[in-house]
């Protein structure tokens, strides 16, 4: 499994969230296993998503796609992604 953090800057959380929900099936078909959504407590215009993906190739294909960029551009959202290698799970 591959983990990715997407950090988003949003003009409108609600507009972006509707696009996020609409694209759920596309993400799943592209290999997304899970997406945990977080919102910055100090900045409501910032959100983060922790994705779990089947492999890095599928994650990059989806997250770096022009279709995703265009969908987010329409609702005034920009994002950066960080691809993570899990080192350890602990308490």
Backbone bond lengths (Angstrom), bond angles and torsions (degrees), N, CA, C in turn:
res aa  C-N    CA-C-N  psi(-1)  N-CA   C-N-CA  omega(-1)  CA-C   N-CA-C  phi
1 X - - - 1.444 - - 1.526 109.71 -
2 X 1.305 114.15 151.90 1.458 122.49 179.08 1.522 107.61 -121.08
3 X 1.323 116.05 140.87 1.457 121.13 176.96 1.518 108.89 -114.69
4 X 1.319 114.39 142.63 1.463 121.15 -178.59 1.517 107.72 -136.84
5 X 1.328 115.66 139.04 1.459 120.37 170.39 1.525 107.04 -108.83
6 X 1.314 115.65 125.44 1.461 121.42 173.60 1.524 107.09 -108.72
7 X 1.316 115.92 125.22 1.463 121.25 178.29 1.518 107.50 -107.90
8 X 1.334 115.95 124.90 1.454 121.28 -173.50 1.519 111.93 -117.57
9 X 1.331 115.52 143.18 1.461 123.82 168.89 1.524 105.51 -110.63
10 X 1.329 116.18 127.67 1.456 121.39 -170.24 1.519 112.09 -123.55
11 X 1.324 115.64 138.28 1.465 119.93 169.40 1.518 109.28 -76.89
12 X 1.338 116.24 -37.98 1.463 121.63 -179.59 1.518 108.54 -144.84
13 X 1.330 116.34 116.21 1.459 120.42 178.31 1.522 110.64 -58.65
14 X 1.328 117.53 -44.99 1.460 121.36 -175.97 1.530 112.32 -63.39
15 X 1.331 117.83 -42.58 1.472 120.66 177.92 1.521 110.30 -64.10
16 X 1.326 116.38 -45.45 1.454 119.89 179.16 1.526 110.85 -62.75
17 X 1.336 116.84 -42.89 1.470 120.78 -177.06 1.514 111.43 -60.41
18 X 1.326 117.45 -36.25 1.467 119.46 178.69 1.530 110.76 -65.08
19 X 1.331 117.34 -38.99 1.469 120.89 176.90 1.529 109.84 -67.12
20 X 1.325 116.91 -42.36 1.462 121.63 178.13 1.529 110.54 -56.97
21 X 1.319 116.62 -45.91 1.460 121.10 179.74 1.524 112.00 -67.51
22 X 1.335 117.47 -40.37 1.467 121.56 178.69 1.515 112.14 -61.34
23 X 1.330 117.20 -32.22 1.464 121.59 -176.16 1.527 113.52 -90.00
24 X 1.321 117.53 7.28 1.463 121.72 -177.76 1.533 112.26 -56.94
25 X 1.302 117.27 -48.29 1.470 120.73 -178.71 1.529 111.30 -64.65
26 X 1.327 116.90 -37.72 1.468 120.70 178.35 1.523 109.89 -64.49
27 X 1.342 116.94 -43.29 1.465 119.69 177.35 1.525 110.77 -59.99
28 X 1.317 116.59 -45.85 1.461 120.82 -178.19 1.531 110.65 -61.29
29 X 1.320 116.67 -44.51 1.468 120.92 177.78 1.523 111.78 -63.25
30 X 1.328 115.84 -26.58 1.469 121.43 -178.57 1.528 112.74 -87.43
31 X 1.333 117.56 -0.34 1.457 120.23 175.74 1.516 115.72 109.04
32 X 1.330 117.55 3.58 1.465 119.81 177.73 1.524 109.22 -70.44
33 X 1.310 115.43 130.67 1.469 121.44 179.78 1.517 112.03 -99.30
34 X 1.331 116.11 -31.68 1.454 120.28 -177.29 1.520 108.63 -162.87
35 X 1.324 115.44 149.83 1.460 121.02 174.58 1.520 107.77 -139.52
36 X 1.320 115.90 120.95 1.470 121.67 177.20 1.521 107.83 -106.69
37 X 1.308 115.19 120.76 1.458 121.95 -175.63 1.523 110.39 -97.24
38 X 1.344 115.62 132.82 1.458 122.96 177.58 1.520 108.60 -127.89
39 X 1.326 115.20 150.45 1.456 120.74 175.92 1.519 108.40 -124.70
40 X 1.308 117.27 136.82 1.457 122.27 -179.35 1.529 109.27 -65.35
41 X 1.319 116.93 123.21 1.466 121.78 -178.93 1.520 112.65 -63.59
42 X 1.326 116.54 -27.75 1.463 121.23 -177.30 1.523 114.04 -99.00
43 X 1.325 116.73 -9.18 1.461 120.36 -177.57 1.528 109.11 -145.67
44 X 1.335 118.25 96.29 1.466 120.92 -177.04 1.526 114.28 -65.19
45 X 1.325 116.97 -9.44 1.462 120.43 177.58 1.533 111.74 -91.62
46 X 1.327 116.39 8.65 1.464 120.17 179.14 1.526 109.58 -124.54
47 X 1.314 114.88 133.07 1.461 121.03 176.68 1.524 108.47 -134.03
48 X 1.317 115.30 159.01 1.456 121.39 175.75 1.517 108.07 -135.60
49 X 1.316 114.34 147.35 1.456 120.61 177.16 1.515 107.33 -126.68
50 X 1.328 115.53 130.52 1.451 120.94 171.32 1.522 106.68 -101.44
51 X 1.326 115.53 110.51 1.459 121.77 -179.65 1.522 110.04 -97.11
52 X 1.316 115.31 146.91 1.456 122.18 165.66 1.526 105.31 -116.06
53 X 1.317 116.27 124.67 1.460 121.67 -175.35 1.522 109.87 -122.67
54 X 1.324 117.43 156.85 1.470 120.59 -178.55 1.529 112.89 -68.09
55 X 1.355 116.78 -38.72 1.469 119.93 176.12 1.521 109.59 -158.21
56 X 1.308 115.87 162.12 1.465 120.71 -173.71 1.519 112.67 -67.48
57 X 1.323 117.50 -33.02 1.466 120.07 179.81 1.518 111.15 -62.80
58 X 1.338 116.80 -46.39 1.465 120.15 179.13 1.525 111.69 -66.87
59 X 1.328 116.04 -37.76 1.466 119.72 178.44 1.522 110.66 -62.20
60 X 1.317 116.89 -48.22 1.463 120.43 -179.52 1.525 111.48 -64.62
61 X 1.318 116.28 -39.93 1.468 119.72 179.55 1.526 110.93 -58.57
62 X 1.328 116.80 -42.47 1.456 120.45 179.71 1.525 111.74 -76.12
63 X 1.321 117.06 -52.71 1.466 121.36 -171.82 1.523 113.59 -71.01
64 X 1.318 117.50 -21.46 1.459 120.75 179.06 1.527 112.05 -105.42
65 X 1.339 116.35 13.38 1.467 120.88 -177.04 1.526 111.89 -76.53
66 X 1.294 114.58 149.20 1.466 121.06 176.30 1.526 110.41 -65.96
67 X 1.328 117.16 -34.23 1.467 120.68 -179.83 1.530 110.87 -61.70
68 X 1.324 117.20 -42.37 1.464 120.18 178.35 1.523 110.19 -67.27
69 X 1.312 117.47 -44.48 1.468 120.14 179.27 1.525 111.34 -59.01
70 X 1.312 117.06 -42.75 1.473 120.91 179.86 1.529 111.07 -66.03
71 X 1.324 117.51 -42.00 1.469 120.65 179.82 1.524 110.37 -62.31
72 X 1.333 117.04 -41.33 1.461 120.39 -179.84 1.521 112.17 -73.43
73 X 1.310 116.05 -34.81 1.470 120.24 178.42 1.531 110.47 -60.87
74 X 1.321 116.90 -38.32 1.468 121.53 -179.08 1.529 112.76 -61.87
75 X 1.332 116.85 -26.69 1.470 119.87 -179.70 1.527 111.97 -109.03
76 X 1.340 116.48 14.11 1.457 120.64 174.63 1.518 114.46 71.19
77 X 1.325 117.06 36.32 1.463 121.36 179.63 1.523 110.47 -114.89
78 X 1.314 115.85 138.73 1.463 121.49 172.58 1.521 107.44 -124.67
79 X 1.332 116.07 158.03 1.455 118.49 -177.15 1.522 111.81 -152.56
80 X 1.314 113.71 157.49 1.456 122.06 169.64 1.521 107.11 -125.30
81 X 1.311 116.39 153.53 1.457 120.23 179.11 1.520 110.38 -124.28
82 X 1.316 114.67 147.21 1.456 122.37 174.54 1.520 107.32 -128.15
83 X 1.322 116.17 122.66 1.457 122.13 178.64 1.519 108.28 -90.90
84 X 1.329 116.86 130.90 1.456 121.82 -171.63 1.525 111.73 -116.19
85 X 1.323 115.50 142.77 1.461 122.40 169.52 1.524 106.60 -105.52
86 X 1.335 116.12 120.26 1.459 119.29 179.22 1.526 109.54 -70.83
87 X 1.306 115.08 129.82 1.449 121.66 -179.43 1.534 110.52 -101.54
88 X 1.318 115.73 -40.24 1.469 119.36 -174.20 1.521 109.62 -164.50
89 X 1.313 115.73 149.43 1.452 122.25 170.66 1.522 107.20 -115.88
90 X 1.302 116.72 129.34 1.461 121.08 -176.50 1.516 110.11 -149.67
91 X 1.299 116.65 172.64 1.470 122.50 176.72 1.498 109.63 -101.13
